[in-house]
Amino acid sequence: MKPSAMNYFETMVRGTYGTIFSLSYRLTGSHDDAGDLTQETYLRALDKIGTLRDPGDALPWLRRICVNAFIDEYRRRRGRVKFVSMDFPSPDHEIAGTYPGPEEPLLAEEELRRVHSQCYTIITAFLPLYQRIVFVLAGVFGLPPREVSYITGKSDASVKSLLFRARRRVTAGVAGVCGIVCPGNP
C-alpha cells in the first residue's frame, strides 16, 4: 500500500471510529463483540481500500462493510452464542446524593442515556436479522432509506417494509412494560 493511501486510511479510521464502534455496539449489544466487529470492519476496509471510489463516501462504505461483517458473524454463531448482554448498566455512583450539587442533573441524564441505550440494545436483540439491522440504521441512527438500502443491499421498498415490521414488533412486544416505547408508562 502506498504511503498516501495509508495516511488516508489512518485519517479515515480516526474520523469514523466512534461511529463504526457505535453501530457495532448497537448491532452486537456487547462492548467486547463491538470491539471485535469494529476491528474486523477496518481490516476488511484496509483490504478493499482500492474499491472506495469517492473518499467522501467512506462512512456509508464502512457501514456497509460493518453490516456485512456482522451478518457473516451472526450466521456463523447462529444458535450457539447470543450477541446481546442482558445486564443493565449499574450506576457508577449515586444518582442523587444527600446534598445534590450542580452536577447532579448531568449525572442523572448520563445515567438515563446509558439505561436507554441498553434498553434499545435488548429490544433489537429479539428482532430477526434484517429487521434488527434496518431498525438500528434507520430507527436508531436516523439514516434515510436510500442509505440503508445501499448498506444492506436491499431495495428501498424492502427497507421500508422491514422498518415498519420491526417497529410494529418492538411496539407490540414491549409497549406495556417499556417507558421508552410508551412514554406514558414510566
MARKOL-43830 format. One record per residue (C-alpha): z, y, x. Coordinates in pm, 1 decimal, m for minus. Each point is the difference from the previous one (the first is absolute). Example, Ala and Ser with C-alpha at 12.3 -4.5 7.8 and 13.67 -1.06 7.14 Angstrom:
! MARKOL-43830
+----------+----------+----------+
|       pz |       py |       px |
+----------+----------+----------+
|    780.0 |   m450.0 |   1230.0 |
|    m66.0 |    344.0 |    137.0 |
+----------+----------+----------+
//
This chain:
! MARKOL-43830
+----------+----------+----------+
|       pz |       py |       px |
+----------+----------+----------+
|      0.0 |      0.0 |      0.0 |
|    m89.9 |    344.6 |    129.5 |
|    285.6 |    238.3 |     86.0 |
|   m116.0 |    247.2 |   m266.7 |
|      5.7 |   m275.6 |   m264.5 |
|    348.7 |   m103.0 |    112.7 |
|    119.3 |    361.4 |    m20.8 |
|   m147.9 |     25.4 |   m348.8 |
|    171.5 |   m324.6 |   m101.1 |
|    337.3 |    120.0 |    131.8 |
|    m37.7 |    328.8 |   m187.5 |
|    m98.6 |   m189.6 |   m315.8 |
|    305.6 |   m227.0 |     25.0 |
|    234.7 |    294.0 |     49.0 |
|   m149.2 |    184.1 |   m296.7 |
|      0.0 |   m294.3 |   m239.8 |
|    290.5 |   m222.4 |    102.2 |
|    245.6 |    128.0 |   m261.5 |
|   m251.7 |    m37.1 |   m281.5 |
|   m105.4 |   m350.6 |    103.4 |
|    360.1 |   m112.9 |     47.5 |
|     89.8 |    139.4 |   m342.6 |
|   m291.0 |   m185.6 |   m160.4 |
|     98.3 |   m317.1 |    185.5 |
|    357.5 |     32.8 |   m119.3 |
|   m105.8 |     54.5 |   m361.0 |
|   m220.9 |   m308.6 |     16.3 |
|    244.3 |   m229.3 |    179.2 |
|    338.2 |    136.4 |   m108.1 |
|    156.6 |    m74.0 |    336.1 |
|     35.4 |    224.3 |    303.2 |
|    m55.3 |   m293.5 |    235.9 |
|   m312.4 |   m119.5 |   m181.9 |
|   m122.0 |    359.2 |    m31.1 |
|     31.2 |     42.2 |    376.6 |
|   m196.1 |   m320.7 |     55.3 |
|   m267.1 |    103.2 |   m251.5 |
|    m29.7 |    346.1 |    154.4 |
|    m40.2 |   m151.8 |    344.6 |
|   m262.5 |   m244.9 |   m129.1 |
|   m182.5 |    289.4 |   m166.8 |
|    m27.3 |    193.2 |    324.6 |
|    m98.6 |   m308.5 |    200.0 |
|   m282.9 |    m66.1 |   m245.0 |
|    m95.1 |    367.7 |      4.7 |
|    m12.9 |      3.5 |    380.6 |
|   m222.4 |   m305.6 |     m7.9 |
|   m235.0 |    167.2 |   m253.3 |
|     18.8 |    362.2 |    115.5 |
|   m374.7 |     m2.1 |     57.0 |
|    m61.8 |    m51.2 |   m373.3 |
|    171.8 |    326.8 |    m92.5 |
|   m294.6 |    229.7 |    m66.4 |
|    181.1 |    319.8 |    m91.1 |
|    331.1 |     81.3 |    171.0 |
|     91.4 |    205.4 |   m307.8 |
|      8.0 |   m324.9 |   m199.5 |
|    254.7 |   m168.5 |    227.4 |
|    283.4 |    m10.9 |   m253.5 |
|   m192.8 |   m172.1 |   m283.7 |
|   m148.8 |   m233.9 |    262.2 |
|    347.4 |    m85.9 |    131.9 |
|    133.6 |    m45.7 |   m352.7 |
|   m280.3 |   m246.9 |    m66.6 |
|     80.8 |   m190.9 |    318.5 |
|    369.9 |     m1.1 |    m94.8 |
|    m69.3 |   m130.6 |   m351.5 |
|   m232.3 |   m270.6 |    134.3 |
|    261.9 |   m106.3 |    256.5 |
|    259.5 |    m10.4 |   m279.3 |
|   m228.4 |   m214.6 |   m217.8 |
|    m60.4 |   m239.6 |    289.1 |
|    373.8 |    m33.2 |     68.4 |
|     84.6 |    m25.6 |   m371.1 |
|   m244.5 |   m286.4 |    m42.9 |
|    123.5 |   m168.8 |    316.2 |
|    364.6 |     16.4 |   m118.4 |
|    m59.1 |    m63.5 |   m370.1 |
|    275.4 |   m207.9 |   m152.3 |
|    201.1 |    m31.2 |    320.0 |
|    144.2 |    341.9 |     76.2 |
|     66.5 |    303.3 |   m215.1 |
|    m80.2 |    332.5 |    157.9 |
|    244.4 |    212.2 |   m194.8 |
|    367.6 |     23.4 |     80.2 |
|    208.2 |     18.1 |   m316.2 |
|    282.7 |    182.9 |    173.8 |
|     60.1 |    349.5 |   m125.0 |
|     82.4 |    249.1 |    271.7 |
|    369.5 |     59.0 |     34.7 |
|    119.6 |    354.3 |     59.5 |
|     57.7 |     87.0 |    364.1 |
|    263.0 |    248.9 |   m110.4 |
|    192.4 |    116.9 |   m303.1 |
|   m242.5 |    175.3 |   m229.6 |
|    262.0 |    237.8 |   m137.6 |
|    304.5 |     59.1 |    212.4 |
|    340.9 |    129.9 |   m106.0 |
|    m91.1 |    346.3 |    124.5 |
|   m376.1 |     29.5 |    m57.1 |
|   m177.5 |    216.5 |    251.6 |
|   m335.8 |    175.6 |    m18.5 |
|   m180.3 |   m310.4 |    132.1 |
|    118.0 |   m225.7 |   m286.4 |
|   m294.7 |     73.0 |   m235.2 |
|   m244.7 |    m77.5 |    282.3 |
|    177.2 |   m324.4 |     87.1 |
|      6.5 |   m105.6 |   m364.8 |
|   m369.6 |     83.3 |    m39.8 |
|    m90.1 |   m203.9 |    308.7 |
|    208.1 |   m292.6 |   m123.6 |
|   m173.6 |     14.8 |   m337.2 |
|   m339.6 |      0.4 |    174.7 |
|     98.8 |   m312.7 |    192.7 |
|    106.9 |   m179.4 |   m316.6 |
|   m318.3 |    104.5 |   m184.8 |
|   m209.8 |   m121.1 |    291.9 |
|    166.1 |   m341.3 |     m7.7 |
|    m34.4 |    m16.6 |   m379.7 |
|   m373.2 |     63.8 |     18.6 |
|    m31.0 |   m260.4 |    272.7 |
|    178.4 |   m261.9 |   m209.1 |
|   m199.3 |     93.1 |   m310.7 |
|   m333.9 |    m37.7 |    177.5 |
|    102.9 |   m332.2 |    156.5 |
|    m43.0 |   m173.1 |   m333.9 |
|   m354.1 |    121.2 |    m57.7 |
|   m301.1 |   m219.2 |     77.3 |
|   m158.6 |     76.3 |    338.8 |
|   m272.3 |    248.3 |    m95.8 |
|    209.0 |    165.6 |   m271.4 |
|    268.5 |     54.5 |    263.4 |
|   m246.3 |    148.2 |    248.4 |
|   m163.0 |    230.2 |   m256.2 |
|    338.0 |    104.0 |   m144.1 |
|    127.2 |     93.1 |    345.9 |
|   m316.4 |    187.0 |    100.6 |
|    m64.1 |    183.3 |   m327.2 |
|    335.5 |     m3.0 |   m176.1 |
|    231.6 |     63.5 |    293.3 |
|   m220.3 |    179.8 |    254.8 |
|   m212.2 |    175.1 |   m263.9 |
|   m335.9 |    m86.9 |    154.1 |
|   m303.5 |     59.1 |   m222.3 |
|   m179.5 |   m306.6 |   m143.7 |
|   m302.4 |     56.7 |    225.4 |
|    211.9 |    m28.9 |    316.2 |
|    189.1 |   m299.4 |   m139.7 |
|   m338.2 |   m160.8 |    m71.7 |
|   m106.3 |     53.8 |    361.1 |
|    328.3 |   m138.4 |    136.4 |
|     10.2 |   m308.3 |   m223.6 |
|   m372.3 |    m69.5 |    m24.5 |
|     29.7 |     m0.5 |   m380.3 |
|   m209.7 |    207.8 |   m239.8 |
|    140.4 |    319.0 |   m153.5 |
|     17.6 |   m175.8 |   m337.7 |
|    192.0 |   m293.9 |    151.2 |
|    243.0 |    236.4 |    169.0 |
|     66.5 |    184.8 |   m325.7 |
|     47.4 |   m329.0 |   m184.5 |
|    234.4 |   m139.2 |    266.6 |
|    203.3 |    320.0 |     m0.7 |
|     23.9 |      0.0 |   m379.6 |
|    116.6 |   m363.6 |     m4.8 |
|    247.2 |     60.3 |    283.8 |
|    153.0 |    301.9 |   m174.4 |
|     23.9 |   m189.3 |   m327.4 |
|    162.0 |   m297.7 |    172.2 |
|    248.5 |    218.2 |    188.4 |
|     90.9 |    197.0 |   m310.4 |
|     42.1 |   m311.2 |   m213.7 |
|    199.2 |   m181.6 |    263.9 |
|    253.7 |    263.3 |     93.3 |
|     m2.1 |    274.8 |   m263.2 |
|    326.0 |   m115.6 |   m155.7 |
|    192.7 |    m11.5 |    326.3 |
|   m154.5 |    252.7 |    235.1 |
|     61.9 |    373.6 |      3.1 |
|   m311.5 |     60.5 |    214.4 |
|   m239.9 |   m145.2 |   m255.6 |
|    200.3 |    114.9 |   m300.6 |
|    168.3 |    332.9 |     89.8 |
|    208.8 |     m9.4 |   m317.4 |
|    174.0 |   m311.5 |    132.1 |
|    217.3 |     88.4 |    299.0 |
+----------+----------+----------+
//
